[in-house]
Amino acid sequence: MARLTSLDQVSPGVALPRYRLGAHGCGIVHIGVGAFHRAHQAVYTDDALAAEGGDWRIIGISLRSTDIADALNAQNGLYTLIVRDAAGDRARVMGSIAHVVAAAREPGAALAALTDPGIRIVTITVTEKAYGIARGSGVDESNPAIAADLASPRAPVGVIGLLVEALRLRRQAGTPPFTVLCCDNLPDNGTLLAQGVTDFARRLEPELARWIEAEVAFPSCMVDRITPASTNRTYADAERMTGCADQAAVESEPFSQWVIEDRFPTGRPAWAAGGALFVGEIAPYERMKLRMLNGTHSMLAYCGYLTGCTYVRDVMLRPDLASLVDRHLAAARSTLPPVAGVDLKHYAADLRARFANPAIAHQTYQIAMDGTEKLPQRLFQPSLELLSRGESVRPFAFATSAWMRYCLGRTDEGATYALRDPREEQIVRALAGAGDARSISAALHTLPGFIPPALAANATWRSEVDGALSVMLEKGMAAAVRAEVASIAEAG
């Protein structure tokens, strides 16, 4: 089968870009050209180009891997998005990505893209651990990329180092700075990234840091679209539907959300044409997603994985696990004030339907990774708020206990697995010699900078966590889930 390199090759019935690719220059650099970017920001940009045009195509930068650059460049940036739900699969070919730079192989090309005067926005999806930022205190010098870039700032390898060196070069050349838009699932992500970039710059050149603080916009945004990792089936379906071999194909659900703080001094694409919502304050939408979608996702991932559910859809086929999903959604919703333009009950129902989508193969093991970076905002902060109001924290404590059980790295049947957490070695050391629920809980509650001290010291919280974990250890995860559901029924 011929490789996808031209729109003329694509089978009839497949949606194609509704604009002439060569008529539009590049105005965006995106760092981290993974599946999520190709199913989310690149799609909104494709819609924006179709609606209002402009020089807004995307140059991608892959920081470490060369695979996606090789795949997309061999296809002239074209790739297939497959949208799956119970009604069937639909394919669409995207044209918004012009080409991808493999920074590990072409570091000069990455800086050249970032310093191009035509680039007005830099978007980023690299996951939290790639930034190397300690929230509230700037960059983390123990992060290998941060340490390397502080030592050799003119030859950066990490995202923060790249941004700072590109901004330095633009300032030196008299080129206006780009807007930096973090699209990772981090609370107040624009502010966080601004702190990291300015702190890094300050360590090298205080005047550059002052210029960045005064001139560079770091709007925050909230993103949402369930995007499983591409599999052999993804590629086979893309080939069947388009008539072309496509090694960059991705799959996703129909739902997509992008809420963006509207601060773009040098302009932006018409992303609203694809459904993006521009707002003055992002925080309410961010909290809604982190607590309802992401928090429930974490709970069902740990419970599901440890009870043999490979995919989220498998979790929703189990009445006991589905009941815990409903409880967690309701508990998370109870911690939220009203959100403009959103009916939280309807949002919860939509989330439940998305989790149950039989066509999306979203692995519980994939969601379970990086727990130490996710749980503070998803579980611990809402727990503190509920405790301050004298309300039950049982749903969040149960989810935390499930994470602690997961941290043991073995199923009830004895199969072992990697935690895939940036603090995995630290967790393993902390748990050495811990055998019962109380000792396991104590070890994980004292991980530095993880569980808030006020929560860790709360007797009600510790009792709930230790009690639930004890049942998981003594009876097994499946029995613990059944017991928890029975207690919900008894409570009425």
Residue pairs with C-beta under 8 A, 6 or more apart in sequence:
1 239
1 243
1 244
1 245
2 9
2 244
2 245
3 74
3 75
3 244
3 245
3 246
3 247
4 10
4 75
4 78
4 79
4 80
4 93
4 242
4 244
4 245
4 246
5 74
5 75
5 76
5 78
5 244
6 76
6 78
7 16
7 17
7 21
7 78
7 93
7 95
9 242
9 243
9 244
10 16
10 93
10 242
10 243
10 244
11 241
11 242
11 243
11 244
14 80
14 91
14 92
14 93
14 241
14 242
15 90
15 91
15 92
15 93
16 92
16 93
16 95
17 46
17 49
17 50
17 93
17 94
17 95
17 96
18 50
19 49
19 50
19 53
19 95
21 57
21 95
23 53
24 49
24 53
24 54
24 55
24 56
24 57
25 55
25 57
25 118
26 55
26 56
26 57
26 58
26 59
26 98
26 116
26 118
26 119
27 54
27 55
27 56
27 57
27 118
27 119
27 120
27 121
27 267
27 269
28 45
28 56
28 57
28 58
28 59
28 119
28 120
28 121
28 122
28 123
28 269
29 58
29 59
29 60
29 61
29 113
29 114
29 119
29 121
29 122
29 123
29 178
30 37
30 41
30 42
30 58
30 59
30 60
30 61
30 97
30 122
30 123
30 124
30 125
31 60
31 61
31 63
31 122
31 123
31 124
31 125
31 126
31 159
31 162
32 61
32 62
32 63
32 124
32 125
32 126
32 127
32 130
32 159
33 60
33 61
33 62
33 68
33 69
33 72
33 97
33 100
34 68
34 125
35 227
35 228
35 229
35 230
35 250
36 125
36 223
36 225
36 227
37 60
37 123
37 125
37 183
38 79
38 81
38 94
38 97
38 248
38 250
39 81
39 225
39 227
39 250
39 251
39 252
39 256
40 183
40 223
40 225
40 227
40 252
40 256
40 258
41 58
41 123
41 125
41 183
41 223
41 258
42 58
42 94
42 96
42 97
43 81
43 94
43 96
43 256
43 274
44 256
44 258
44 269
44 271
44 274
44 275
44 276
45 56
45 57
45 58
45 96
45 269
45 271
45 274
46 94
46 95
46 96
46 274
47 270
47 271
47 273
47 274
47 275
48 54
48 56
48 269
48 270
48 271
48 273
48 274
49 56
49 57
49 95
49 96
49 269
50 273
51 270
51 273
52 269
52 270
52 273
54 269
54 270
55 118
56 96
56 269
57 95
57 96
57 97
57 98
58 96
58 97
58 98
59 97
59 98
59 99
59 100
59 101
59 113
59 116
59 119
60 68
60 69
60 72
60 97
60 99
60 100
60 101
61 100
61 101
61 103
61 110
61 113
61 114
61 162
62 68
62 69
62 100
62 101
62 102
62 103
62 104
63 103
63 104
63 126
63 130
63 157
63 158
63 159
63 162
64 103
64 104
65 102
65 104
66 102
66 104
66 105
68 100
68 248
69 100
69 101
69 102
69 105
70 102
71 79
71 247
71 248
72 78
72 79
72 97
72 99
72 100
72 248
73 99
73 100
74 247
75 246
75 247
75 248
76 99
77 95
77 96
77 97
77 98
77 99
77 100
78 93
78 94
78 95
78 246
78 248
79 93
79 94
79 97
79 246
79 248
79 249
79 250
80 91
80 92
80 93
80 94
80 238
80 241
80 242
80 246
80 248
80 249
80 250
81 91
81 92
81 93
81 94
81 249
81 250
81 251
81 252
82 89
82 90
82 91
82 234
82 237
82 238
82 241
82 249
82 250
82 251
82 252
83 89
83 90
83 91
83 92
83 251
83 252
83 253
83 254
84 251
84 252
84 253
84 357
84 359
84 360
85 253
85 254
85 357
85 359
85 360
86 357
86 358
86 359
88 359
89 237
89 241
89 359
91 237
91 238
91 241
91 242
93 242
101 109
101 110
101 113
103 109
103 110
103 157
103 162
104 157
107 155
107 156
107 157
110 162
111 156
111 162
111 165
111 166
111 169
113 119
114 122
114 162
114 163
114 166
114 178
115 166
115 169
115 170
115 173
115 175
117 175
117 176
119 178
120 176
120 178
120 179
120 264
120 266
120 267
120 268
121 178
121 179
121 180
121 181
121 264
121 266
121 268
122 163
122 166
122 178
122 179
122 180
122 181
123 181
123 182
123 183
124 159
124 180
124 181
124 182
124 183
124 184
124 193
125 183
125 184
126 159
126 184
127 184
127 370
128 184
128 185
128 186
128 370
128 373
129 370
129 373
129 422
130 145
130 158
130 159
131 159
131 160
131 184
131 192
131 193
131 196
132 139
132 140
132 143
132 145
132 146
132 158
132 160
132 196
133 139
133 140
133 160
133 192
133 193
133 195
133 196
134 140
135 192
135 195
136 195
137 199
138 195
138 196
138 198
138 199
138 200
139 146
139 150
139 160
139 196
139 199
139 200
139 203
140 146
141 147
141 150
143 158
145 157
145 158
145 159
145 160
145 161
146 158
146 160
146 161
146 200
148 157
148 158
148 161
149 156
149 157
149 158
149 160
149 161
149 164
149 200
150 161
150 200
150 203
150 204
153 161
153 164
153 165
153 204
154 165
156 162
156 164
156 165
160 196
160 197
160 200
161 200
163 180
163 197
164 197
164 200
164 201
164 204
164 208
164 212
166 178
167 177
167 178
167 197
167 201
167 208
167 211
167 212
167 216
168 201
168 205
168 208
170 176
170 177
170 178
171 177
171 208
171 211
176 266
177 212
177 215
177 216
178 216
178 266
179 216
179 217
179 218
179 219
179 263
179 264
179 265
179 266
179 268
180 190
180 193
180 194
180 197
180 216
180 217
180 218
181 190
181 218
181 219
181 221
181 260
182 189
182 190
182 192
182 193
182 218
182 220
182 221
183 189
183 221
183 223
184 223
185 223
185 289
185 290
185 294
186 192
187 286
187 287
187 290
187 377
188 220
188 282
188 283
188 286
189 220
189 221
190 218
190 219
190 220
190 221
190 261
190 282
191 218
191 220
193 218
194 213
194 216
194 218
197 212
197 216
197 218
198 209
198 212
198 213
199 209
201 208
201 209
201 212
202 209
217 263
217 264
217 265
219 260
219 261
219 262
219 263
219 264
220 260
220 261
220 282
220 286
221 258
221 259
221 260
221 261
221 282
222 257
222 258
222 259
222 260
222 282
222 285
222 286
222 289
223 257
223 258
224 255
224 256
224 257
224 258
224 289
224 293
225 252
225 253
225 255
225 256
225 257
226 252
226 253
226 255
226 312
226 354
226 357
226 360
226 362
227 250
227 251
227 252
227 253
228 251
228 252
228 360
228 361
228 362
228 363
228 366
229 363
229 366
230 249
230 250
230 251
231 361
233 361
234 249
234 250
234 251
235 245
235 246
235 247
235 249
237 249
237 251
238 244
238 246
238 249
239 245
239 246
251 360
252 360
253 354
253 357
253 359
253 360
255 350
255 354
256 274
256 275
257 275
257 277
257 289
258 271
258 274
258 275
258 276
258 277
259 276
259 277
259 279
259 282
259 285
259 286
260 271
260 276
260 277
260 278
260 279
260 282
261 278
261 279
261 280
261 281
261 282
262 278
262 279
262 280
271 278
272 278
277 285
277 341
279 285
279 340
284 336
284 337
284 339
284 340
285 339
285 342
287 336
288 336
288 339
288 342
288 344
288 347
290 377
290 378
291 332
291 335
291 336
291 378
291 382
292 329
292 332
292 333
292 336
292 344
292 347
292 348
292 351
293 351
294 374
294 377
294 378
295 328
295 332
295 378
295 379
295 382
295 396
295 399
296 325
296 328
296 329
296 332
296 351
296 355
297 312
297 367
298 367
298 368
298 371
298 374
298 375
298 378
298 379
298 399
298 403
299 324
299 325
299 328
299 395
299 398
299 399
299 402
300 312
300 315
300 321
300 324
300 325
300 328
300 355
300 364
300 367
301 312
301 364
301 365
301 367
301 368
302 364
302 368
302 371
302 399
302 402
302 403
302 405
302 406
303 315
303 321
303 324
303 399
303 402
303 477
303 481
304 312
304 314
304 315
304 321
304 364
305 364
305 365
305 368
305 406
306 402
306 405
306 406
306 411
306 412
306 477
307 318
307 321
307 477
307 478
307 481
308 478
309 315
309 318
309 321
309 364
310 363
310 364
310 365
311 360
311 361
311 362
311 363
311 364
312 355
312 360
312 362
312 363
312 364
312 367
313 355
313 356
313 357
313 358
313 360
313 361
313 362
314 364
315 321
315 322
315 325
315 355
315 364
316 322
316 325
316 352
316 355
316 356
317 356
320 481
320 482
320 485
321 481
323 485
323 488
324 395
324 398
324 481
324 484
324 485
325 352
325 355
326 352
327 395
327 488
328 395
328 396
328 399
329 348
329 351
329 352
330 348
331 382
331 386
331 392
331 395
331 396
332 382
332 395
333 344
333 345
333 348
334 386
334 391
335 382
335 385
335 386
336 344
338 344
354 360
365 417
365 420
368 406
368 420
369 419
369 420
369 421
370 420
370 421
370 422
371 403
371 406
371 407
371 419
371 421
372 421
372 422
372 423
372 427
372 447
372 450
373 421
373 422
375 400
375 403
375 450
376 450
376 451
376 452
379 396
379 399
379 400
380 396
380 400
380 451
380 452
380 455
381 452
382 396
383 393
383 396
383 397
383 455
383 461
384 452
384 454
384 455
386 392
386 393
386 396
387 393
387 455
387 458
387 460
387 461
393 460
393 461
393 464
394 464
397 461
397 464
397 465
397 468
398 464
398 468
398 484
400 465
401 441
401 465
401 466
401 468
401 469
401 472
402 468
402 472
402 477
404 440
404 441
404 444
404 465
404 469
405 469
405 472
405 473
405 477
406 419
407 419
407 427
407 431
407 440
407 444
408 431
408 440
409 416
409 417
409 418
409 419
409 428
410 416
410 417
411 417
411 477
412 476
412 477
412 478
418 424
419 427
419 428
421 427
423 447
423 450
426 447
427 444
427 447
430 443
430 444
430 446
430 447
431 440
431 443
431 444
433 439
434 440
434 442
434 443
436 470
436 473
437 466
437 467
437 469
437 470
437 472
437 473
438 466
438 470
440 469
440 473
441 462
441 465
441 466
441 469
444 450
444 451
445 451
445 456
445 462
446 456
455 461
456 462
468 480
468 484
471 479
471 480
471 483
471 484
472 480
475 483
